Amino acid sequence: MNSRNADREEFLRKAARLYDQMMARTGPASADTFDDIEVQAEKGGKGLIRELLQDRLKTEEDTQTRKVICPRCGRRMRRPKKLSPRKLDTMAGTVAYARRHAICDRCSESFSPSGPPVEDPPQRSVRPRRPQGL
């Protein structure tokens, strides 16, 4: 079983556990109000959403190509081996993930690519910025 299938199975087990917990509290012995039920469902759902987002962000990083072209000067960028930890605030709470930056040693451009590299970036010259103002 590959990693993606294993992650999927684990996610489905957690969703099933949440479902079972919600359904186990039904019946005359349960003194839950609808507000209690809604809070429990929302809390569990947000946990599943955060995990799904983390898995997706990890998959995005794992599928990034090694070759990234600088959008400023058109040269190949360096990709450090070390991942940078990040936190993303979402409607479901904070999601932690790691992303590898791309750094251009020529023009000092730095960013975290989020998609495939540009095949034919526009060629731009690297020159000092023009002074602004008077």
Contacts in CASP RR format, 6 or more apart in sequence:
PFRMAT RR
TARGET T0000
AUTHOR 0000-0000-0000
METHOD contacts of the structure
MODEL  1
MNSRNADREEFLRKAARLYDQMMARTGPASADTFDDIEVQAEKGGKGLIR
ELLQDRLKTEEDTQTRKVICPRCGRRMRRPKKLSPRKLDTMAGTVAYARR
HAICDRCSESFSPSGPPVEDPPQRSVRPRRPQGL
1 9 0 8 1.000
4 59 0 8 1.000
7 55 0 8 1.000
11 48 0 8 1.000
11 51 0 8 1.000
11 52 0 8 1.000
11 55 0 8 1.000
14 48 0 8 1.000
14 51 0 8 1.000
15 48 0 8 1.000
18 44 0 8 1.000
18 45 0 8 1.000
18 48 0 8 1.000
21 40 0 8 1.000
22 37 0 8 1.000
22 40 0 8 1.000
22 41 0 8 1.000
25 32 0 8 1.000
25 37 0 8 1.000
25 40 0 8 1.000
32 40 0 8 1.000
45 92 0 8 1.000
46 92 0 8 1.000
46 93 0 8 1.000
47 92 0 8 1.000
49 90 0 8 1.000
49 91 0 8 1.000
49 92 0 8 1.000
50 90 0 8 1.000
50 92 0 8 1.000
50 93 0 8 1.000
50 94 0 8 1.000
50 95 0 8 1.000
53 88 0 8 1.000
53 90 0 8 1.000
53 92 0 8 1.000
53 95 0 8 1.000
54 95 0 8 1.000
54 96 0 8 1.000
54 97 0 8 1.000
57 88 0 8 1.000
57 95 0 8 1.000
57 97 0 8 1.000
57 99 0 8 1.000
58 97 0 8 1.000
58 98 0 8 1.000
60 114 0 8 1.000
60 115 0 8 1.000
61 83 0 8 1.000
61 97 0 8 1.000
61 98 0 8 1.000
61 99 0 8 1.000
61 100 0 8 1.000
64 100 0 8 1.000
64 113 0 8 1.000
64 115 0 8 1.000
65 116 0 8 1.000
65 117 0 8 1.000
66 79 0 8 1.000
67 76 0 8 1.000
67 117 0 8 1.000
68 76 0 8 1.000
68 77 0 8 1.000
68 79 0 8 1.000
68 102 0 8 1.000
68 113 0 8 1.000
68 117 0 8 1.000
69 75 0 8 1.000
69 76 0 8 1.000
69 77 0 8 1.000
69 117 0 8 1.000
69 118 0 8 1.000
69 121 0 8 1.000
70 76 0 8 1.000
70 77 0 8 1.000
70 102 0 8 1.000
70 104 0 8 1.000
70 106 0 8 1.000
70 107 0 8 1.000
70 109 0 8 1.000
70 121 0 8 1.000
71 109 0 8 1.000
71 118 0 8 1.000
71 121 0 8 1.000
72 104 0 8 1.000
72 107 0 8 1.000
72 109 0 8 1.000
72 124 0 8 1.000
72 126 0 8 1.000
73 104 0 8 1.000
73 106 0 8 1.000
73 107 0 8 1.000
73 109 0 8 1.000
73 124 0 8 1.000
73 125 0 8 1.000
73 126 0 8 1.000
74 121 0 8 1.000
74 122 0 8 1.000
74 123 0 8 1.000
74 124 0 8 1.000
75 104 0 8 1.000
75 106 0 8 1.000
75 107 0 8 1.000
77 102 0 8 1.000
77 103 0 8 1.000
77 104 0 8 1.000
77 109 0 8 1.000
78 102 0 8 1.000
78 103 0 8 1.000
78 104 0 8 1.000
78 105 0 8 1.000
79 100 0 8 1.000
79 101 0 8 1.000
79 102 0 8 1.000
79 103 0 8 1.000
80 100 0 8 1.000
80 101 0 8 1.000
80 103 0 8 1.000
81 100 0 8 1.000
82 100 0 8 1.000
83 98 0 8 1.000
83 99 0 8 1.000
83 100 0 8 1.000
84 98 0 8 1.000
84 99 0 8 1.000
84 100 0 8 1.000
84 101 0 8 1.000
84 112 0 8 1.000
85 96 0 8 1.000
85 97 0 8 1.000
85 98 0 8 1.000
86 96 0 8 1.000
86 97 0 8 1.000
86 98 0 8 1.000
86 99 0 8 1.000
87 94 0 8 1.000
87 95 0 8 1.000
87 96 0 8 1.000
87 97 0 8 1.000
88 94 0 8 1.000
88 95 0 8 1.000
88 96 0 8 1.000
88 97 0 8 1.000
99 112 0 8 1.000
100 112 0 8 1.000
101 110 0 8 1.000
101 111 0 8 1.000
101 112 0 8 1.000
102 110 0 8 1.000
102 111 0 8 1.000
102 112 0 8 1.000
102 113 0 8 1.000
103 109 0 8 1.000
103 110 0 8 1.000
104 110 0 8 1.000
106 126 0 8 1.000
107 126 0 8 1.000
END
